[in-house]
Each structure stands twice: as structure tokens, then as C-alpha cells.
Amino acid sequence: MPSYLSPGVYVEEIDSGTRPIEAVGTSTAGFVGTAPNPDAFIDEAVAINNWSEFRRRYVRDGDKGTDLANAVYGFFLNGGSRCYVVNTKADGAIAGKGRGLDALAAIDEIAIIAAPGRTDPASHGALLDAAESLKDRVAILDAPPRVDDVEVLTRAADGSAAPSPTPAVEGDAAPAAPRGRGPKPGLRPRDSDGGYGACYFPWLRGRDAVDPDSLAQIPPSGHMAGIYARTDSERGVHKAPANVTIRGVEGLTQMLSRAEQDVLNPVGVNCIRFFTREGVRVWGARTLAPSASNWRYLNVRRLFNMIEESIAISTRWVVFEPNAGPLWKDIQRDVGAFLTLLWRQGALAGARPEDAFFVKCDAETNPPEVVDAGQVVVVIGIAPVKPAEFVIFRIGQTAVGSTVETA
């Protein structure tokens, strides 16, 4: 206690003990590809904050546009504010010791990764491997610019088909492949059980970012990363980045019908559609997780990424603290306050906080053997909001007129 020597009013500042958990950023992107100047900052992750900065660092007079340049331009045009760029050799591997995706792995700030224009299985696999191993980012994958039959986008390169959204009748056998023939190879990326990747089809048509006088086929990953950032800023990471107009686009490399999207949506290939009144819009919000997975929606995966990393970073003060009841209560309080704030922002489902989440950290989750091992265990349950992917209107007629019900 302080010592007071004369009468009066004294004010003391005390530490309340609370340590608010701050949400980490979710909109910083990392791009790997070949810049217009192929010799600039090779295999070095360079922070870029606007298109002018990219031009200054990676474009010389007379350089031609590249998929990377168009993607970075689309990122900033559609709402992105900061990204990292790694310039790699043309047609080279996007991952390797100290280069490509490995150069982005050390940057915690990054929440989105892409290799614009890379549609080969090796690149898709490297992007998904990077996101799955780090668990703090999602990969945006580009499908080919166009296909003659959308069925090829339902099968991976090894010929394996994406799981059907409806289970087969018990006892039904899969049709046998013709003798002497294996499964046909496809163009869909492999599954990501945790939903750490999203694939978009087709490509965009627009003005080349480096040479605006010419038209270019543009991979959608850069524009989509910008839309992720725009949606996060305007609505929050819990809002699906879909039903949004893509800026800076004059058309698509392939027009899709509803029947074709009926084939692609269930297997996790997000379609980009042209609508007469609305223009070019993102019309899908699925991940590459199996259709029955809890991780099939992109906004759910990204919300959990944000929550997990925010809690991990903001609770580092716990390390080396006395592992007993007071610490457990502090953890419960801080995590509970953070999740309550997310619930109030509409990120979690439920009419009340107790319906939206729970946090348990007590003697039950931390028995003596756990404490003796130097561990503190917190059990957290979260109910995320999911997108209204299918809106159904039931229209019927009665004797006095028609009725409309929304399901």
C-alpha cells in the first residue's frame, strides 16, 4: 500500500487484469508468379501497398503484362490494400527451399495465397500443402481459362471424382471402368479436407494492366483476393465473399449456364457468372472440402482461421504463468469477451452468447497429469453463421389470389 502523509484525495491507477484479444488481419494476400521484369527481386517476398508501387518495382518501359501483374492490379482494384509478391522464374516451381511459397510462409500477416495463372496439378498441390501446413491462410486456385465439357472439372488429375453430395443407395456398386482403361484425368484440384483452398472458374477478360490498349485473359485469383479484402472490410470475415460484382472486367473466357453450375457447385468449383442486369459476379462460396464436410463454406474456414490465430497470438502472456485456478479464470474471461464481441458483430449464430459459443478452462480440462506435463487446455466450441446459399420461394394460388412463402 502507498504511504500518504497529508489529508486529501488521491487517485490510483490499477491494472484491471484484462488482456483484450485483438482480431488479426484477414485481407493481406501473398502472390507467387512471374513479373513483367523477370529479374526483379527474384524469390524475395516484397510488400506492395498499391499498384503504382508494383509498377515501380516490377515493370520497365516496354515490358509486357503477365498473369501476376494482372492479378496484383485486380487485387487493388477490387478492394485489396496490402500484399506480398514473390517473383519466380517463368514456368518454374512455385515452392522450394527459400523461394516461392516458402518465402511467404515466414510472414504471419498473410491470410490469402495464390499463384495467378498456374492451373497445373503440381502448383495446385503446392498451394494447398502450404495453406494446410500453416493453417493461418487459404489458397485461391485458378481453374483453366475454359473447358469444352465442365465434367472434367469434377475430377482431379489422377482421375478421382469429387465425392457426390448425395450418398449412394446401400448396395449400389460403382460402374466398372472399361477394360484396359483407368479413370479419365480431370482438371479439378485435389480435395482439401480442412477446406483450406477455393477454386474459381472461368477466367476474366479485361484490359491488360501493363498495356491497357490490349485485351487479356486474366486469372481470377487476384481479383478474388481483392474481393475477400473488400468483403472483410465492409461486412466482416464471416460474410461469404460471393454475390459481389468484379471490378475491372469486360467479360469472361466462357459463359456458364445454370445447368453447368449445377454440376460444378456441388464439387466445390466456384463459378463466375455473367448476369444481364448485374454484370460479372462471383456466384459461389465453396471450399475444396468434401461436400458433407463442416468446412465446405469459405467464410466458415476463414472465420476459424482468424479466431484461432487471434487467440493464439493474444494469449502468449499465459506461457510460464502459474498453471492454476486464477489463470484458468483469466483465460476464460478473455476468450469469452472476444467471442462475445464476434457474436455481437453477427459472426456467430445463436440468439444469445451461450447459444453461439462456450469456453471451458478449469480443473476438468486441466487434471493433475495435464498440469504436471506443463500444459493448459482450453476447450472452445463455436457456432459459425453459414451463407444462405439456396433461397427458395414457394408460389401457389388460392381462391383469393396467389401466395408467396420463403423457405
Disulfide bonds with the S-S distance in Angstrom:
none
